[in-house]
């Protein structure tokens, strides 16, 4: 198992909310990594995406009150290291955009990879394998299927 790994928003949501599909498998993967002293990371982008999903009525019904989500984030922040958006992240992002065919909403995924690279994290925990496959020469992708 990796010494550190970056947690994508879809994994974070499922790890902390039993109403999402695949909660048990994702939670088991996160618990296993934490139990093996793997340092788990999220970013400010992941926090914003988490806020969006937990307060959106089409994703989480009924959506949580912002006060509930803020309390959850306070707990999450005790378990994960948080990577900030820095000039180094932006430099990595712009380089990735020039190297890989990435446009539109895919730029969010490229920013996850840029954040990982800026913080020397080479493993990503995600359920969206297809979204990150283009970056496999730069990162290792770990899903509940590959972690088992």
MDTraj code that builds the backbone (N, CA, C; nanometers):
import mdtraj as md
import numpy as np

residues = "UNK UNK UNK UNK UNK UNK UNK UNK UNK UNK UNK UNK UNK UNK UNK UNK UNK UNK UNK UNK UNK UNK UNK UNK UNK UNK UNK UNK UNK UNK UNK UNK UNK UNK UNK UNK UNK UNK UNK UNK UNK UNK UNK UNK UNK UNK UNK UNK UNK UNK UNK UNK UNK UNK UNK UNK UNK UNK UNK UNK UNK UNK UNK UNK UNK UNK UNK UNK UNK UNK UNK UNK UNK UNK UNK UNK UNK UNK UNK UNK UNK UNK UNK UNK UNK UNK UNK UNK UNK UNK UNK UNK UNK UNK UNK UNK UNK UNK UNK UNK UNK UNK UNK UNK UNK UNK UNK UNK UNK UNK UNK UNK UNK UNK UNK UNK UNK UNK UNK UNK UNK UNK UNK UNK UNK UNK UNK UNK UNK UNK UNK UNK UNK UNK UNK UNK UNK UNK UNK UNK UNK UNK UNK UNK UNK UNK UNK UNK".split()
xyz = np.array([
    [0.0834, -0.1187, 0.0000],
    [0.0000, 0.0000, 0.0000],
    [0.0881, 0.1253, 0.0000],
    [0.0339, 0.2342, -0.0545],
    [0.1143, 0.3569, -0.0631],
    [0.1336, 0.4223, 0.0738],
    [0.2392, 0.5028, 0.0840],
    [0.2645, 0.5788, 0.2064],
    [0.1705, 0.6980, 0.2163],
    [0.1300, 0.7516, 0.0999],
    [0.0331, 0.8598, 0.0968],
    [-0.0517, 0.8456, -0.0282],
    [-0.1745, 0.8967, -0.0194],
    [-0.2664, 0.8888, -0.1320],
    [-0.3615, 1.0071, -0.1273],
    [-0.4037, 1.0484, -0.2452],
    [-0.4986, 1.1582, -0.2591],
    [-0.6375, 1.0989, -0.2751],
    [-0.7356, 1.1552, -0.2064],
    [-0.8730, 1.1047, -0.2058],
    [-0.9603, 1.1934, -0.2940],
    [-1.0160, 1.1334, -0.3982],
    [-1.1066, 1.2042, -0.4877],
    [-1.2403, 1.2279, -0.4158],
    [-1.3149, 1.3261, -0.4619],
    [-1.4406, 1.3628, -0.3978],
    [-1.5381, 1.2460, -0.3927],
    [-1.5462, 1.1668, -0.4989],
    [-1.6413, 1.0565, -0.5008],
    [-1.6106, 0.9525, -0.3931],
    [-1.4849, 0.9353, -0.3610],
    [-1.4454, 0.8445, -0.2534],
    [-1.4787, 0.9069, -0.1180],
    [-1.4486, 1.0340, -0.1014],
    [-1.4773, 1.1014, 0.0251],
    [-1.6265, 1.0957, 0.0573],
    [-1.7102, 1.1237, -0.0406],
    [-1.8548, 1.1193, -0.0194],
    [-1.9002, 0.9809, 0.0260],
    [-1.8541, 0.8780, -0.0423],
    [-1.8982, 0.7425, -0.0114],
    [-1.8381, 0.6897, 0.1192],
    [-1.7222, 0.7365, 0.1541],
    [-1.6601, 0.6915, 0.2786],
    [-1.7363, 0.7421, 0.4007],
    [-1.8003, 0.8569, 0.3889],
    [-1.8635, 0.9188, 0.5051],
    [-2.0159, 0.9153, 0.5042],
    [-2.0764, 0.8625, 0.3978],
    [-2.2233, 0.8622, 0.3910],
    [-2.2739, 0.7283, 0.3413],
    [-2.3394, 0.6564, 0.4302],
    [-2.3849, 0.5207, 0.4008],
    [-2.4959, 0.5155, 0.2967],
    [-2.5578, 0.6274, 0.2651],
    [-2.6652, 0.6272, 0.1656],
    [-2.6119, 0.6223, 0.0222],
    [-2.4837, 0.6498, 0.0035],
    [-2.4262, 0.6441, -0.1309],
    [-2.3958, 0.4994, -0.1684],
    [-2.4153, 0.4657, -0.2975],
    [-2.3755, 0.3318, -0.3426],
    [-2.2267, 0.3090, -0.3158],
    [-2.1920, 0.1869, -0.2877],
    [-2.0540, 0.1427, -0.2651],
    [-1.9944, 0.1957, -0.1352],
    [-2.0779, 0.2450, -0.0449],
    [-2.0263, 0.2976, 0.0822],
    [-1.9370, 0.1960, 0.1531],
    [-1.9841, 0.0737, 0.1694],
    [-1.9083, -0.0247, 0.2478],
    [-1.7735, -0.0564, 0.1847],
    [-1.7701, -0.0742, 0.0533],
    [-1.6429, -0.1055, -0.0135],
    [-1.5449, 0.0105, -0.0037],
    [-1.5943, 0.1315, -0.0240],
    [-1.5079, 0.2499, -0.0184],
    [-1.4596, 0.2720, 0.1242],
    [-1.5492, 0.2597, 0.2208],
    [-1.5107, 0.2800, 0.3612],
    [-1.4056, 0.1772, 0.4030],
    [-1.4222, 0.0531, 0.3561],
    [-1.3240, -0.0513, 0.3880],
    [-1.1868, -0.0165, 0.3308],
    [-1.1838, 0.0372, 0.2090],
    [-1.0567, 0.0752, 0.1468],
    [-0.9912, 0.1886, 0.2253],
    [-1.0686, 0.2912, 0.2609],
    [-1.0151, 0.4045, 0.3364],
    [-0.9670, 0.3582, 0.4740],
    [-1.0470, 0.2771, 0.5416],
    [-1.0075, 0.2269, 0.6741],
    [-0.8807, 0.1424, 0.6669],
    [-0.8694, 0.0610, 0.5617],
    [-0.7496, -0.0211, 0.5449],
    [-0.6259, 0.0665, 0.5285],
    [-0.6354, 0.1690, 0.4460],
    [-0.5217, 0.2578, 0.4239],
    [-0.4852, 0.3340, 0.5507],
    [-0.5855, 0.3855, 0.6212],
    [-0.5583, 0.4549, 0.7463],
    [-0.4958, 0.3596, 0.8482],
    [-0.5431, 0.2349, 0.8510],
    [-0.4887, 0.1350, 0.9424],
    [-0.3450, 0.0985, 0.9115],
    [-0.3053, 0.1180, 0.7873],
    [-0.1676, 0.0894, 0.7455],
    [-0.0821, 0.2153, 0.7477],
    [-0.1295, 0.3174, 0.8170],
    [-0.0587, 0.4443, 0.8324],
    [-0.0339, 0.5162, 0.7010],
    [-0.1223, 0.4972, 0.6060],
    [-0.1161, 0.5736, 0.4818],
    [-0.1694, 0.7129, 0.5116],
    [-0.0941, 0.8132, 0.4708],
    [-0.1361, 0.9517, 0.4905],
    [-0.2307, 0.9894, 0.3765],
    [-0.3555, 1.0189, 0.4119],
    [-0.4558, 1.0525, 0.3115],
    [-0.4693, 1.2033, 0.2983],
    [-0.4788, 1.2476, 0.1729],
    [-0.4843, 1.3890, 0.1390],
    [-0.6139, 1.4214, 0.0659],
    [-0.6637, 1.5416, 0.0877],
    [-0.7665, 1.6030, 0.0047],
    [-0.7174, 1.7440, -0.0260],
    [-0.7932, 1.8148, -0.1072],
    [-0.7543, 1.9525, -0.1409],
    [-0.8710, 2.0465, -0.1154],
    [-0.8436, 2.1745, -0.1269],
    [-0.9504, 2.2737, -0.1143],
    [-1.0560, 2.2523, -0.2228],
    [-1.0137, 2.2084, -0.3410],
    [-1.1085, 2.1765, -0.4480],
    [-1.2012, 2.0636, -0.4047],
    [-1.1471, 1.9586, -0.3450],
    [-1.2290, 1.8461, -0.2986],
    [-1.3271, 1.8932, -0.1913],
    [-1.2833, 1.9799, -0.1042],
    [-1.3733, 2.0345, -0.0017],
    [-1.4887, 2.1101, -0.0679],
    [-1.4584, 2.1923, -0.1673],
    [-1.5659, 2.2657, -0.2366],
    [-1.6613, 2.1692, -0.3065],
    [-1.6075, 2.0669, -0.3721],
    [-1.6919, 1.9702, -0.4413],
    [-1.7784, 1.8921, -0.3421],
    [-1.7229, 1.8599, -0.2263],
    [-1.7982, 1.7932, -0.1204],
    [-1.9148, 1.8819, -0.0761],
    [-1.8874, 2.0097, -0.0540],
    [-1.9932, 2.1040, -0.0160],
    [-2.1044, 2.1092, -0.1212],
    [-2.0668, 2.1126, -0.2470],
    [-2.1645, 2.1170, -0.3557],
    [-2.2533, 1.9935, -0.3513],
    [-2.1910, 1.8774, -0.3432],
    [-2.2675, 1.7521, -0.3485],
    [-2.3593, 1.7340, -0.2276],
    [-2.3109, 1.7666, -0.1108],
    [-2.3903, 1.7443, 0.0108],
    [-2.5053, 1.8438, 0.0261],
    [-2.5009, 1.9551, -0.0439],
    [-2.6080, 2.0544, -0.0344],
    [-2.6937, 2.0600, -0.1602],
    [-2.6684, 1.9703, -0.2555],
    [-2.7425, 1.9704, -0.3819],
    [-2.8585, 1.8711, -0.3734],
    [-2.9826, 1.9170, -0.3983],
    [-3.0978, 1.8283, -0.3833],
    [-3.1012, 1.7115, -0.4815],
    [-3.0320, 1.7198, -0.5937],
    [-3.0302, 1.6081, -0.6882],
    [-2.9276, 1.5020, -0.6507],
    [-2.8381, 1.5329, -0.5593],
    [-2.7359, 1.4378, -0.5182],
    [-2.7683, 1.3756, -0.3839],
    [-2.8098, 1.4569, -0.2920],
    [-2.8321, 1.4123, -0.1555],
    [-2.9692, 1.4623, -0.1130],
    [-3.0656, 1.3694, -0.1015],
    [-3.2022, 1.4108, -0.0712],
    [-3.2443, 1.3614, 0.0666],
    [-3.2892, 1.4481, 0.1528],
    [-3.2840, 1.5931, 0.1351],
    [-3.1413, 1.6427, 0.1555],
    [-3.1075, 1.7545, 0.0920],
    [-2.9716, 1.8063, 0.1094],
    [-2.9486, 1.8447, 0.2554],
    [-2.8244, 1.8334, 0.2960],
    [-2.7905, 1.8687, 0.4333],
    [-2.7852, 2.0198, 0.4505],
    [-2.8174, 2.0626, 0.5692],
    [-2.8028, 2.2044, 0.6018],
    [-2.6540, 2.2368, 0.6050],
    [-2.6221, 2.3579, 0.5690],
    [-2.4812, 2.3967, 0.5622],
    [-2.4122, 2.3778, 0.6970],
    [-2.4844, 2.3978, 0.8062],
    [-2.4247, 2.3780, 0.9391],
    [-2.3829, 2.2325, 0.9596],
    [-2.4638, 2.1385, 0.9108],
    [-2.4288, 1.9960, 0.9210],
    [-2.3030, 1.9650, 0.8402],
    [-2.2976, 2.0189, 0.7196],
    [-2.1833, 1.9924, 0.6320],
    [-2.0563, 2.0518, 0.6922],
    [-2.0676, 2.1700, 0.7498],
    [-1.9510, 2.2327, 0.8127],
    [-1.9014, 2.1475, 0.9292],
    [-1.9923, 2.0905, 1.0077],
    [-1.9511, 2.0015, 1.1174],
    [-1.8802, 1.8765, 1.0618],
    [-1.9348, 1.8221, 0.9535],
    [-1.8713, 1.7054, 0.8908],
    [-1.7314, 1.7395, 0.8419],
    [-1.7180, 1.8548, 0.7789],
    [-1.5870, 1.8950, 0.7281],
    [-1.4867, 1.9139, 0.8408],
    [-1.5315, 1.9620, 0.9546],
    [-1.4407, 1.9757, 1.0690],
    [-1.3867, 1.8391, 1.1094],
    [-1.4713, 1.7370, 1.1065],
    [-1.4261, 1.6008, 1.1381],
    [-1.3321, 1.5485, 1.0288],
    [-1.3690, 1.5697, 0.9042],
    [-1.2871, 1.5235, 0.7913],
    [-1.1487, 1.5864, 0.7972],
    [-1.1425, 1.7138, 0.8318],
    [-1.0136, 1.7830, 0.8370],
    [-0.9204, 1.7253, 0.9434],
    [-0.9737, 1.6525, 1.0405],
    [-0.8869, 1.5883, 1.1405],
    [-0.8273, 1.4580, 1.0879],
    [-0.8859, 1.4016, 0.9839],
    [-0.8406, 1.2720, 0.9311],
    [-0.7509, 1.2838, 0.8082],
    [-0.7601, 1.3957, 0.7386],
    [-0.6910, 1.4114, 0.6111],
    [-0.5984, 1.5326, 0.6139],
    [-0.4875, 1.5213, 0.5442],
    [-0.4045, 1.6397, 0.5188],
    [-0.4713, 1.7164, 0.4062],
    [-0.4582, 1.8470, 0.4089],
    [-0.5252, 1.9296, 0.3089],
    [-0.4217, 2.0051, 0.2270],
    [-0.4270, 1.9827, 0.0967],
    [-0.3374, 2.0510, 0.0037],
    [-0.4035, 2.1807, -0.0414],
    [-0.3288, 2.2878, -0.0344],
    [-0.3784, 2.4181, -0.0779],
    [-0.3501, 2.4397, -0.2257],
    [-0.4305, 2.5260, -0.2862],
    [-0.4028, 2.5699, -0.4230],
    [-0.2882, 2.6697, -0.4152],
    [-0.1820, 2.6378, -0.4828],
    [-0.0618, 2.7210, -0.4791],
    [-0.0178, 2.7526, -0.6219],
    [0.0757, 2.8444, -0.6386],
    [0.1299, 2.8688, -0.7722],
    [0.1906, 2.7424, -0.8339],
    [0.2469, 2.6550, -0.7508],
    [0.3039, 2.5302, -0.8011],
    [0.1948, 2.4391, -0.8589],
    [0.0792, 2.4356, -0.7927],
    [-0.0335, 2.3575, -0.8447],
    [-0.0753, 2.4128, -0.9804],
    [-0.0859, 2.5440, -0.9908],
    [-0.1245, 2.6060, -1.1176],
    [-0.0224, 2.5761, -1.2273],
    [0.1045, 2.5805, -1.1958],
    [0.2082, 2.5497, -1.2947],
    [0.1949, 2.4053, -1.3437],
    [0.1728, 2.3123, -1.2504],
    [0.1517, 2.1719, -1.2899],
    [0.0260, 2.1573, -1.3747],
    [-0.0800, 2.2280, -1.3373],
    [-0.2042, 2.2204, -1.4131],
    [-0.1832, 2.2677, -1.5564],
    [-0.1196, 2.3812, -1.5743],
    [-0.0980, 2.4331, -1.7090],
    [-0.0107, 2.3400, -1.7920],
    [0.0890, 2.2785, -1.7294],
    [0.1731, 2.1816, -1.8006],
    [0.0914, 2.0585, -1.8404],
    [0.0044, 2.0112, -1.7504],
    [-0.0800, 1.8960, -1.7832],
    [-0.1745, 1.9277, -1.8985],
    [-0.2301, 2.0473, -1.8987],
    [-0.3231, 2.0860, -2.0047],
    [-0.2543, 2.0920, -2.1401],
    [-0.1269, 2.1226, -2.1415],
    [-0.0522, 2.1255, -2.2676],
    [-0.0111, 1.9861, -2.3123],
    [0.0034, 1.8937, -2.2167],
    [0.0517, 1.7591, -2.2494],
    [-0.0616, 1.6621, -2.2821],
    [-0.1716, 1.6748, -2.2127],
    [-0.2832, 1.5805, -2.2272],
    [-0.4032, 1.6521, -2.2862],
    [-0.4806, 1.5800, -2.3647],
    [-0.6014, 1.6382, -2.4244],
    [-0.7059, 1.6514, -2.3139],
    [-0.7143, 1.7694, -2.2548],
    [-0.8019, 1.7940, -2.1407],
    [-0.8719, 1.9269, -2.1621],
    [-1.0052, 1.9213, -2.1592],
    [-1.0843, 2.0422, -2.1836],
    [-1.2060, 2.0437, -2.0921],
    [-1.2672, 2.1605, -2.0787],
    [-1.3934, 2.1735, -2.0068],
    [-1.3873, 2.1200, -1.8640],
    [-1.4901, 2.0429, -1.8261],
    [-1.4985, 1.9894, -1.6898],
    [-1.3822, 1.8962, -1.6552],
    [-1.3163, 1.8414, -1.7561],
    [-1.2008, 1.7538, -1.7309],
    [-1.0867, 1.8291, -1.6628],
    [-1.0896, 1.9599, -1.6700],
    [-0.9846, 2.0404, -1.6064],
    [-0.9889, 2.0229, -1.4555],
    [-1.1075, 1.9962, -1.3987],
    [-1.1155, 1.9674, -1.2550],
    [-1.0317, 1.8441, -1.2205],
    [-1.0405, 1.7414, -1.3054],
    [-0.9615, 1.6199, -1.2836],
    [-0.8121, 1.6491, -1.2994],
    [-0.7785, 1.7272, -1.3997],
    [-0.6383, 1.7636, -1.4191],
    [-0.5859, 1.8420, -1.2993],
    [-0.6703, 1.9238, -1.2383],
    [-0.6276, 1.9991, -1.1207],
    [-0.6023, 1.9065, -1.0019],
    [-0.6797, 1.7997, -0.9898],
    [-0.6523, 1.6992, -0.8859],
    [-0.5125, 1.6422, -0.9073],
    [-0.4824, 1.6049, -1.0292],
    [-0.3504, 1.5483, -1.0596],
    [-0.2422, 1.6531, -1.0368],
    [-0.2660, 1.7763, -1.0761],
    [-0.1684, 1.8837, -1.0534],
    [-0.1416, 1.9018, -0.9049],
    [-0.2462, 1.8953, -0.8246],
    [-0.2304, 1.9069, -0.6794],
    [-0.1472, 1.7915, -0.6255],
    [-0.1742, 1.6731, -0.6764],
    [-0.0951, 1.5563, -0.6352],
    [0.0525, 1.5766, -0.6702],
    [0.0791, 1.6167, -0.7921],
    [0.2175, 1.6331, -0.8365],
    [0.2890, 1.7416, -0.7563],
    [0.2192, 1.8500, -0.7281],
    [0.2801, 1.9590, -0.6524],
    [0.3140, 1.9176, -0.5094],
    [0.2449, 1.8150, -0.4600],
    [0.2677, 1.7673, -0.3232],
    [0.3371, 1.6311, -0.3190],
    [0.3907, 1.5887, -0.4336],
    [0.4642, 1.4617, -0.4451],
    [0.3827, 1.3413, -0.3984],
    [0.2552, 1.3405, -0.4350],
    [0.1656, 1.2282, -0.4058],
    [0.1442, 1.1538, -0.5366],
    [0.1703, 1.0243, -0.5383],
    [0.1608, 0.9525, -0.6653],
    [0.0415, 0.8582, -0.6760],
    [-0.0394, 0.8451, -0.5701],
    [-0.1515, 0.7517, -0.5724],
    [-0.2827, 0.8263, -0.5525],
    [-0.3806, 0.7946, -0.6360],
    [-0.5130, 0.8548, -0.6299],
    [-0.6165, 0.7486, -0.5981],
    [-0.7003, 0.7743, -0.4978],
    [-0.8150, 0.6890, -0.4673],
    [-0.9362, 0.7491, -0.5365],
    [-0.9947, 0.6761, -0.6297],
    [-1.1089, 0.7281, -0.7047],
    [-1.1990, 0.6150, -0.7493],
    [-1.3216, 0.6490, -0.7829],
    [-1.4139, 0.5560, -0.8474],
    [-1.4246, 0.5876, -0.9960],
    [-1.3690, 0.6985, -1.0381],
    [-1.3783, 0.7444, -1.1771],
    [-1.2498, 0.7117, -1.2533],
    [-1.2263, 0.5845, -1.2719],
    [-1.1060, 0.5393, -1.3400],
    [-1.0916, 0.6038, -1.4775],
    [-1.1993, 0.6078, -1.5543],
    [-1.1927, 0.6610, -1.6904],
    [-1.1500, 0.8075, -1.6935],
    [-1.1879, 0.8846, -1.5903],
    [-1.1540, 1.0265, -1.5878],
    [-1.0046, 1.0522, -1.5704],
    [-0.9341, 0.9561, -1.5126],
    [-0.7935, 0.9779, -1.4795],
    [-0.6973, 0.8895, -1.5583],
    [-0.7483, 0.7995, -1.6407],
    [-0.6601, 0.7080, -1.7137],
    [-0.5583, 0.7802, -1.8000],
    [-0.5934, 0.8958, -1.8531],
    [-0.4996, 0.9681, -1.9390],
    [-0.3731, 1.0087, -1.8639],
    [-0.3811, 1.0105, -1.7300],
    [-0.2672, 1.0526, -1.6484],
    [-0.1905, 0.9348, -1.5867],
    [-0.2196, 0.8135, -1.6305],
    [-0.1593, 0.6949, -1.5680],
    [-0.0074, 0.6880, -1.5792],
    [0.0499, 0.7623, -1.6705],
    [0.1958, 0.7643, -1.6757],
    [0.2543, 0.8558, -1.5672],
    [0.1683, 0.9313, -1.4982],
    [0.2140, 1.0229, -1.3925],
    [0.1687, 0.9799, -1.2529],
    [0.0551, 0.9057, -1.2450],
    [-0.0012, 0.8667, -1.1156],
    [-0.0435, 0.7202, -1.1175],
    [-0.0602, 0.6653, -0.9981],
    [-0.1172, 0.5325, -0.9813],
    [-0.2602, 0.5508, -0.9349],
    [-0.3518, 0.4797, -0.9977],
    [-0.4930, 0.4918, -0.9647],
    [-0.5344, 0.3695, -0.8836],
    [-0.5949, 0.3954, -0.7685],
    [-0.6390, 0.2895, -0.6786],
    [-0.7901, 0.3005, -0.6622],
    [-0.8606, 0.1899, -0.6891],
    [-1.0052, 0.1814, -0.6715],
    [-1.0321, 0.0711, -0.5705],
    [-1.1564, 0.0583, -0.5225],
    [-1.1849, -0.0541, -0.4328],
    [-1.1522, -0.1899, -0.4954],
    [-1.1664, -0.2013, -0.6275],
    [-1.1341, -0.3269, -0.6953],
    [-0.9847, -0.3551, -0.6967],
    [-0.9040, -0.2515, -0.7164],
    [-0.7586, -0.2733, -0.7242],
    [-0.6934, -0.2764, -0.5869],
    [-0.7624, -0.2226, -0.4858],
    [-0.7060, -0.2213, -0.3501],
    [-0.7264, -0.3529, -0.2777],
    [-0.8237, -0.4321, -0.3232],
    [-0.8566, -0.5574, -0.2539],
    [-0.7470, -0.6598, -0.2623],
])
top = md.Topology()
chain = top.add_chain()
for i, resn in enumerate(residues, 1):
    res = top.add_residue(resn, chain, resSeq=i)
    for name in ("N", "CA", "C"):
        top.add_atom(name, md.element.get_by_symbol(name[0]), res)
traj = md.Trajectory(xyz[None], top)
